[in-house]
Amino acid sequence: MILYIAEKPSLGRAIADVLPRPHTKGDGYIQLGNGDCVTWCIGHLLEQAEPDAYDPAFKSWQFEHLPIVPERWQLVPKASAKGQLAVVKRLLKQASTIVHAGDPDREGQLLVDEVLSFAGVDAARLANTRRLLISDLNPEAVKRALAQQRSNKEFVPLATSALARSRADWLYGMNMTRAYTLAGRKVGYQGVLSVGRVQTPLLGLVVRRDAEIANFLPRDYYEVMAHIITTRGERFCAKWQPSDACQPYMDEEGRVLSQRLAQKVVDSIGNQPAQLLTLETKPKRQAPPLPYSLSALQIDCGKRFGMSAKEVLDTAQALYEKHKLITYPRSDSRHLPKAQLAQVPTTLAAIAQGAAELTAGLDAPDPKRVSKAWDDSKVDAHHAIVPTEKVANLGSLALRERQLYLQIARQYLAQFYPHHEYDETEVLLQIAGGRFGCKAKRITRPGWKPLFGQQLEEDEGQSNLPALNANEPLHCERGELLSKQTQPPKHFTDATLLAAMTGIARYVQSADIKKILKETDGLGTEATRAGIIELLFKRGFLVRQGKQILATDAGKGLIASLPEVATTADMTALWESRLNGISHRELAYQAFMAPLTEQLQGLIAEAAASVPTALAGVSAKPAWKKGRAGRKGYSSKGNSSKSNSSKSYSRKGTTAKGNSAKPKTGATAGSSTRRSAVKGTGAGKSRSSAIA
């Protein structure tokens, strides 16, 4: 029997739909007409064991237990998934061939691999397990994927990377959360101080931005504009370019701070000849924007529609699973494999039929045009988010679904239009010994831009500059003094916070760290960023005021209490670089975990010695409701439900009564021995050797 194991029921049904009939639906699986079976996970069926699974004393939160570092890691069935896990394990015993159909990303790889390992699948069948990568749930796309299966052994490094990430997040998040929650109690803070290697640097970004705005002192600065007239009576303006001699009167941004100096320039240029020093026109081309990754989609929809990152992800997931109108949405790629060029005519036809409004009044897209988006070298397990070959019924979609589909379809259509072309002219003048410049653009070929209508800003200064001749005399009628004031940075919004996460390199000082961050996906991953942001709101560390995102007193106090390494992106950058090295067979699992464990010892010692005065007098917002679902007080990384690390590690050490979530300490509970390494019992442990 061939057993297909999908990540979710929707994917399982999509696979079964193209396999032999008749089908018999069982409890948690579908029996195919040829005797094969399709089953599924429901996200992670397993999760990291709680600390007290290693030692009952760890149910109590005490400094002397920290850091808790398992020697033999244990996975346990998720309470909500025990039934489905039993179904998968039973079917695995009957299967002669296994097909891994997890989502095409790091967590999707681990999600099924850990079940195979936990279920004790023998080495021979593990070696022959196949990998099925599906990014489009429509039948034709699923058939193509079934015909292109690969060996699951190719993806062992990817699973090892995910495993290392999961365990490292557990180690760091659980230990640091316990340590700083206990430290907070020294000054009377009664909440759980959740710390994670992604969520906390993200909170740090917001806290530092808020402080920068609060401490901002505006400064006046000045610009001078020269009003120029040609011999034909045509007018344009040129801006003063201060010389090096003006440096003492300028700030680090090159702005002139002396009104007296600027006024002197204004007085000197009025009714003076203007000499044309340089006149240069260059033809330029602008390629169409690449198709969307999830973050790029979230940023654009945040700006255009005011949608939160989570709302975009949930809507995209519905378009993928429910409506089958777009490809896999949790993608970090903005490129497409050349093999997909074969589907271009049918995809364009589907868009033309279902969303004709996108190209109304425009030339038809050219299906033979191949943009820079088609690049096999930039496509790994998944590709950019694009429309499928299914015709959309826009009338049946909810408003947000319609908006997202049109946004994704428009970005795809742009690949089949010419470059946007324009001439850029740069003029440099000399007036009364000073230099003045201006730039202007003239569109020569609109190309793809008309697709976006009013979404894109008009080219600045396009019609501002008349045609000039190199030797023609010009005259400055007058100078104009513009008095301006420096502006503080803006508070983060959903869109700008996501942009900061993807472009986190801008916020670090170290050149080496900047380089690493530019080579990785930034802070968090495509699949987790929305969840991380929402998590900080649920925990009472962030709050919304309109579109603005602000840090609460608890959020500010936590960042002020932590060592800098825990509040910046540097450590996360190094982690992601090393995890990427594991996935490409460039780094061993232990080479990543050993330094982390050593660093953790120092961080816990620092926490034990600290007195977080910034949290004194700060009340903890009740961020958890009573009941099972509400006990999620902490996630090491703040990942989506896909990740084991989203498990609540404070669950067995906290209660949520009144206005606080307070650790149970107990006068006598727990061991007095510091646990820096813990041997598991072996019961229910993950057979990590099959992966790591």
Residue pairs with C-beta under 8 A, 6 or more apart in sequence:
1 35
1 36
1 37
1 94
1 95
1 96
1 97
2 36
2 37
2 95
2 96
2 97
2 98
2 99
3 36
3 37
3 38
3 39
3 91
3 92
3 94
3 95
3 97
3 98
3 99
4 12
4 15
4 16
4 19
4 36
4 37
4 38
4 39
4 99
4 101
4 132
5 39
5 40
5 41
5 88
5 98
5 99
5 100
5 101
5 102
5 112
5 115
6 12
6 15
6 38
6 39
6 40
6 41
6 101
6 102
7 40
7 41
7 43
7 101
7 102
7 103
7 108
7 111
7 112
8 40
8 41
8 42
8 43
8 321
9 40
9 42
10 137
10 321
10 322
11 40
11 101
11 103
11 134
11 137
11 321
12 29
12 30
12 38
12 39
12 40
12 101
13 30
13 38
14 134
14 137
14 138
14 139
14 142
14 324
15 38
15 101
15 132
15 134
15 142
15 146
16 23
16 30
16 32
16 38
17 139
17 142
18 139
18 142
18 143
18 146
19 32
19 33
19 34
19 36
19 38
20 32
20 33
20 34
20 36
21 32
21 33
22 33
23 30
23 31
23 32
23 33
24 30
24 31
25 31
26 87
27 83
27 87
28 39
28 40
28 83
28 84
28 87
28 88
29 37
29 38
29 39
29 40
29 87
29 91
30 37
30 38
30 39
31 37
32 38
37 91
37 94
37 95
39 87
39 88
39 91
40 84
41 81
41 84
41 88
41 102
41 111
41 112
41 115
42 80
42 81
42 84
43 81
43 111
43 641
43 642
44 78
44 81
44 111
44 114
44 641
44 642
44 643
44 644
45 77
45 78
45 81
45 84
45 85
45 88
45 111
45 115
46 75
46 76
46 77
46 78
46 81
46 85
46 114
46 115
46 118
46 644
46 686
47 75
47 76
47 78
47 644
47 647
48 73
48 74
48 75
48 76
48 166
48 167
48 170
48 644
48 645
48 647
49 73
49 74
49 75
49 76
49 680
49 684
50 58
50 649
50 651
50 652
51 58
51 59
51 65
51 68
51 174
51 649
51 652
52 58
52 59
52 652
53 74
53 76
53 680
54 68
54 70
54 74
54 678
54 679
54 680
55 671
55 675
55 678
57 65
57 669
57 670
57 671
58 65
58 68
58 670
58 675
59 652
59 653
59 664
59 669
59 670
60 653
60 664
60 665
60 666
60 669
60 670
61 178
61 181
61 182
61 653
61 663
61 664
61 665
62 182
62 665
62 670
63 179
63 182
63 604
63 607
63 608
64 670
64 671
64 672
64 673
64 674
65 178
65 670
65 671
65 674
65 675
66 175
66 178
66 179
66 604
66 608
66 674
66 675
67 171
67 175
67 597
67 600
67 601
67 604
67 675
67 676
68 174
68 175
68 675
68 678
69 171
69 597
69 600
69 675
69 676
69 677
69 678
70 677
70 678
70 679
70 680
71 677
71 678
71 679
71 680
72 679
72 680
72 682
72 685
73 167
73 680
73 685
73 686
73 688
74 680
74 681
74 683
74 684
74 685
74 686
75 114
75 118
75 644
75 684
75 685
75 686
76 684
77 85
77 684
78 85
85 115
88 115
88 119
89 115
89 119
92 98
92 116
92 119
92 121
95 125
96 125
97 125
97 128
97 129
97 130
98 116
98 121
98 125
98 126
98 128
98 129
98 130
98 152
99 129
99 130
99 131
99 132
99 149
100 109
100 112
100 113
100 116
100 129
100 130
100 131
100 132
100 152
100 155
101 112
101 132
101 134
102 108
102 109
102 110
102 111
102 112
102 113
103 111
103 328
103 330
103 642
104 133
104 134
104 135
104 328
104 381
104 382
105 330
105 331
105 332
105 381
105 382
105 525
105 526
105 527
106 158
106 161
106 162
106 165
106 525
106 583
107 162
107 527
107 639
107 642
107 643
108 642
109 155
109 158
109 159
109 162
109 381
110 159
110 162
110 163
110 166
110 691
111 642
113 152
113 155
113 159
113 690
113 691
114 159
114 163
114 686
114 691
116 126
116 129
116 690
117 686
117 687
117 688
117 690
117 691
118 686
118 687
120 687
121 129
126 152
126 690
127 153
129 151
129 152
129 153
130 149
130 150
130 151
130 152
131 149
131 150
131 151
131 152
131 154
131 155
132 145
132 146
132 149
133 145
133 148
133 150
133 381
133 382
134 141
134 142
134 145
134 328
135 141
135 145
135 327
135 328
135 331
135 382
135 383
136 142
136 145
136 324
136 327
136 328
136 388
137 320
137 321
137 324
137 388
138 324
138 388
138 389
138 390
140 389
141 327
141 388
141 389
156 691
157 582
157 583
157 584
157 585
158 381
158 583
159 691
160 582
160 583
160 589
160 691
160 692
161 579
161 580
161 582
161 583
163 589
163 688
163 691
163 692
164 579
164 582
164 589
164 592
164 593
164 692
165 575
165 579
165 637
165 645
166 643
166 644
166 645
167 593
168 197
168 575
168 592
168 593
168 596
169 196
169 197
169 636
169 637
169 639
169 643
169 645
170 636
170 644
170 645
170 649
171 596
171 597
171 600
171 636
172 195
172 196
172 197
172 596
172 600
172 636
173 194
173 195
173 196
173 197
173 634
173 635
173 636
173 637
173 645
173 649
174 634
174 636
174 649
175 600
175 603
175 604
176 195
176 196
176 566
176 600
176 603
176 604
176 607
177 192
177 193
177 194
177 195
177 196
177 634
177 636
177 649
177 650
178 649
178 650
178 653
178 663
179 195
179 603
179 604
179 607
179 608
180 193
180 195
180 558
180 561
180 562
180 607
180 612
181 191
181 192
181 193
181 650
181 663
182 607
182 663
183 193
183 561
183 607
183 608
183 610
183 611
183 612
184 190
184 191
184 193
184 561
184 612
184 615
185 663
186 611
186 612
187 611
187 612
187 613
187 615
187 616
188 616
188 617
189 554
189 557
189 612
189 615
189 616
189 618
189 620
190 619
190 620
190 659
190 660
190 661
190 662
191 540
191 554
191 620
191 621
191 623
191 660
191 661
191 662
192 539
192 620
192 633
192 634
192 650
192 654
192 661
192 663
193 558
193 561
193 615
194 539
194 541
194 633
194 634
194 635
194 650
195 558
195 562
195 566
196 532
196 635
196 636
196 637
196 638
197 566
197 571
197 572
197 575
197 636
197 637
198 523
198 524
198 528
198 532
198 572
198 637
198 638
199 532
199 535
199 536
199 635
199 637
199 638
200 558
200 559
200 562
200 566
200 567
201 523
201 566
201 567
201 568
201 569
201 571
201 572
202 497
202 501
202 523
202 524
202 532
202 533
202 536
203 536
203 541
203 542
203 551
203 555
203 558
203 559
203 567
204 559
204 567
204 568
205 492
205 497
205 500
205 507
206 492
206 497
206 542
206 549
206 550
206 551
206 555
207 551
207 555
207 556
207 559
207 560
207 567
208 559
209 489
209 491
209 492
210 491
210 550
210 551
210 556
211 556
212 488
212 489
213 488
213 489
213 490
213 491
216 488
216 489
218 485
218 486
218 487
218 488
219 251
219 257
219 485
219 486
220 257
220 259
220 483
220 484
220 485
221 251
221 255
221 256
221 257
221 484
221 485
221 486
222 255
222 256
222 257
222 258
222 259
222 261
222 262
222 263
222 481
222 482
222 483
222 484
223 239
223 240
223 256
223 262
223 481
223 482
223 484
224 239
224 240
224 262
224 265
224 266
224 269
224 479
224 480
224 481
224 482
225 237
225 238
225 239
225 240
225 479
225 480
225 482
226 237
226 238
226 239
226 240
226 269
226 274
226 429
226 431
226 436
226 476
226 479
226 480
227 235
227 237
227 476
227 477
227 478
227 479
227 480
228 235
228 236
228 237
228 238
228 274
228 429
228 474
228 475
228 476
228 477
229 235
229 474
229 475
229 477
230 466
230 468
230 472
230 474
231 472
231 473
231 474
232 466
234 466
235 466
235 477
236 438
236 464
236 465
236 466
237 438
237 464
238 274
238 427
238 429
238 436
238 437
238 438
239 436
239 437
239 438
240 262
240 265
240 434
240 435
240 436
241 434
241 435
241 436
241 437
242 249
242 250
242 254
242 256
243 434
243 435
246 256
246 261
249 256
249 257
249 258
249 261
250 256
250 257
251 257
255 486
256 262
259 481
259 483
262 481
263 481
265 434
265 479
266 479
266 480
266 481
267 479
268 432
268 433
268 434
268 479
269 431
269 432
269 434
269 476
269 478
269 479
270 476
270 477
270 478
270 479
271 475
271 476
271 477
271 478
272 431
272 432
272 475
272 476
273 431
273 473
273 474
273 475
273 476
274 429
274 430
274 431
274 436
274 474
274 475
274 476
275 429
275 430
275 431
275 474
276 427
276 428
276 429
276 468
276 470
276 471
276 472
276 474
277 428
277 429
277 430
277 435
278 426
278 427
278 428
279 425
279 426
279 427
279 428
279 468
279 469
279 470
280 425
280 426
281 423
281 424
281 425
281 426
282 423
282 424
282 426
283 421
283 422
283 423
283 424
283 444
284 421
284 422
284 423
284 424
285 419
285 420
285 421
286 419
286 420
286 421
286 422
286 447
287 371
287 372
287 419
288 371
288 373
288 414
288 415
288 417
288 419
288 420
288 447
288 448
289 411
289 414
290 296
290 334
290 335
290 372
290 373
290 384
290 411
291 334
291 335
291 336
291 373
291 384
291 385
291 386
291 408
291 411
291 412
291 415
292 300
292 334
292 384
292 385
292 386
292 407
292 408
292 411
293 331
293 332
293 333
293 334
293 384
293 385
293 526
294 312
294 313
294 316
294 329
294 330
294 331
294 332
294 385
294 526
294 527
294 529
295 332
295 498
295 501
295 502
295 522
295 526
295 529
296 334
296 502
297 312
297 316
297 329
297 385
297 404
297 407
297 408
298 307
298 309
298 312
298 313
298 494
298 495
298 498
298 529
298 530
299 495
299 498
299 499
299 502
300 407
300 495
301 307
301 312
301 403
301 404
301 407
302 308
302 309
302 312
302 493
302 494
302 495
302 496
302 498
303 495
304 407
304 455
305 400
305 403
306 547
307 315
307 400
307 494
308 494
308 530
308 533
308 534
309 494
309 497
309 498
309 529
309 530
309 533
309 534
310 530
310 531
310 533
310 534
311 400
312 404
312 530
313 329
313 330
313 530
315 398
315 400
315 401
315 404
316 326
316 329
316 385
316 404
317 329
318 401
319 325
319 326
319 329
319 401
319 404
319 405
319 408
320 326
320 327
320 328
320 329
323 390
323 392
323 397
323 401
324 388
324 390
325 387
325 388
325 390
325 392
325 405
326 385
326 386
326 387
326 388
326 404
326 405
326 408
327 383
327 384
327 385
327 386
327 387
327 388
328 382
328 385
329 385
330 382
330 526
330 527
331 382
331 383
331 384
331 385
331 526
332 382
332 521
332 525
332 526
333 378
333 379
333 380
333 382
333 383
333 384
334 373
334 378
334 384
335 373
335 374
335 375
335 378
335 379
335 383
335 384
336 373
336 374
336 375
336 379
336 383
336 384
336 386
337 374
337 376
337 379
337 383
338 374
338 375
338 376
340 374
340 383
341 370
341 374
343 389
344 367
344 416
345 367
346 389
347 386
347 387
347 388
347 389
347 412
348 365
348 367
348 413
348 416
350 387
350 388
350 389
350 390
350 391
350 392
351 358
351 387
351 392
351 409
351 412
351 413
352 359
352 364
353 391
354 391
354 392
354 393
354 394
355 392
355 394
355 405
355 406
355 409
357 406
358 406
358 409
358 410
358 413
358 451
359 365
359 413
359 451
362 450
362 451
363 417
365 413
365 416
365 417
366 416
366 417
367 416
369 415
369 416
369 417
369 418
371 414
371 415
371 416
373 384
373 415
374 415
385 408
386 408
386 412
387 405
387 408
387 409
387 412
392 405
392 409
394 402
394 405
394 406
397 405
410 451
410 452
413 451
414 448
414 451
414 452
417 447
417 448
417 451
418 445
418 447
418 448
419 445
419 447
419 448
420 443
420 445
420 446
420 447
420 448
420 449
421 443
421 444
421 445
421 447
422 441
422 442
422 443
422 444
422 445
422 459
423 441
423 442
423 444
424 439
424 440
424 441
425 439
425 440
425 441
425 442
425 465
426 437
426 438
426 439
427 437
427 438
427 439
427 440
427 465
427 468
428 435
428 436
428 437
429 435
429 436
429 437
429 474
430 436
431 476
432 476
438 461
438 464
438 465
439 461
440 461
440 462
440 463
440 464
440 465
441 459
441 460
441 461
441 462
442 462
443 459
443 462
449 456
468 474
490 496
491 545
491 548
491 549
491 550
492 500
492 548
492 549
493 547
493 548
493 549
494 533
494 547
494 549
497 533
497 549
498 529
498 533
500 506
500 507
500 523
501 522
501 523
501 524
501 529
502 521
502 522
502 523
502 529
503 522
504 517
504 522
504 523
504 569
504 573
505 513
505 514
505 517
505 518
505 522
507 568
507 569
508 514
508 517
508 568
508 569
508 570
508 573
510 570
513 569
513 570
513 573
513 574
516 573
516 574
516 576
516 577
517 569
517 573
519 577
519 580
520 573
520 576
520 577
520 580
521 576
523 529
523 569
523 572
524 532
524 637
524 638
527 639
527 640
527 642
528 637
528 638
528 639
528 640
528 643
530 640
531 638
531 639
531 640
531 641
531 646
532 637
532 638
532 639
533 542
533 549
535 635
535 638
536 542
536 555
536 638
537 543
537 544
538 623
539 621
539 623
539 633
540 552
540 554
540 555
540 620
540 621
540 622
540 623
541 551
541 552
541 554
541 555
541 558
542 549
542 550
542 551
542 552
542 555
543 549
543 550
543 551
543 552
544 550
551 559
552 621
553 618
554 615
554 618
554 619
554 620
554 621
556 614
557 612
557 614
557 615
557 618
558 615
559 567
560 612
560 614
560 615
561 610
561 612
561 614
561 615
563 603
563 606
565 571
565 603
566 603
575 592
575 596
578 587
578 591
578 592
579 592
581 587
581 592
582 588
582 589
582 592
589 692
601 676
619 659
619 660
620 659
620 660
620 661
621 659
622 656
622 658
622 659
622 660
622 661
623 633
623 661
624 630
624 631
624 632
624 633
624 656
624 661
625 656
626 656
630 656
631 648
631 651
631 654
631 656
632 648
632 651
633 648
633 649
633 650
633 651
633 654
633 656
633 661
634 648
634 649
634 650
634 651
635 645
635 646
635 647
635 648
635 649
636 645
636 649
637 643
637 645
637 646
638 646
639 645
639 646
640 646
650 661
650 663
653 663
653 664
654 661
654 662
654 663
654 664
655 661
655 662
655 664
